Amino acid sequence: MKFVAGLLAAGLLMSPTSGHADASTEVPDAAALLSQIDASGPKVVFHRLWANEGQFEVICNRIETGDPSWLEVARRLRPVSDAAASLSLNYSVARALPAAPALVLGLVGRGFSIHDICTSPFIEPDPGVAERYEARALNALESLSGSRISALAAQCAEGVRLTGR
């Protein structure tokens, strides 16, 4: 019986709709999530999202875009997240660095530390991934030279640089 159930499960995983978002992974837009956080509190919203791996992954992917509303979602969820979720949020915000360096650095001291987000946000990347991220992030941070946050950008660049090269 377990064998048959396993085959059925495997068949479902290989169905034509696998890999596509379904109702369990549909995520409201950032404004709706921020409204939910205002209404129910960040802890309630965080636990609901964290319980659905697909939804949480979609949210992390949206945070990586550097969109200000999604970065605000990350800032509001970060204080109530556990260690694993915090790492996911940290890495998502760090991956937004090349797209929105000033916005990302604006989160330092507001739920995120410079060490949380000024890093190589990969655990075991494919060859070249970390190096491409490093180049893009350093270019984005360099674009902030001469701005009021140039010192913070320089400090962040030190954390982003890959060591041993």
Protein Blocks (a to p, Z undefined) as FASTA:
>chain_A
ZZmmmmmmmmmmmpmkgoiacfklpccdfklmmmmmmmnopklmmmmmmmmmklmmmmmm
mmmnopaklmmmmmmmmmmpcfklmmmmmmmmmmmmmmmmmlmmmmgophpafklmmccf
bfbdcehklmmmmmmmmmmmmmmgoiaklmmmmmmmmmmpcghZZ
